[in-house]
């Protein structure tokens, strides 16, 4: 008998809470892109979109190879080459061939890209300052982060090892 047959069946409440969390994660991601769009409008940035700005924010001061963008969780879309091309054309990213592997292209933010990242960090700080007004403190955020990290681990295990 497989080990999984000894596991208790999920209760309806746990299943419902899981489904609610999955939907909330998706909704929060879309809503966060709306927050970035609003900030880009406030900053009069019209040459890139929210997904591209989030990509810049995630790269920050690091030098990354394009193929590492997905591996590090910086980019989840399907048009990474389009977005990198657009960010390069608009002057937010500089590209250069890796000295060690000529097939790899390294990315780094330009001064323009770094300035936008700093503006997005400032926005994040302002938003973080509002969290106590929403009843969110270090403890509640830590618990939420822990739950989301465990969920991420469960999904990663499912992808790597399949359903058991």
Secondary structure, 3 states (H helix, E strand, C coil): CCHHHHCCCCCHHHHHHHHHHHHHHHHHHHHHHHHHHHHHHHCCCCCCCHHHHHHHHHHCCCCEECCHHHHCCCCCCCCHHHHHHHHHHCCCEEEEECCCCCCCEEEEECHHHHHHHHHHHHHHHHHHHHHHHHCCCHHHHHHHHHHHHHHHHHHHHHHHHCCC
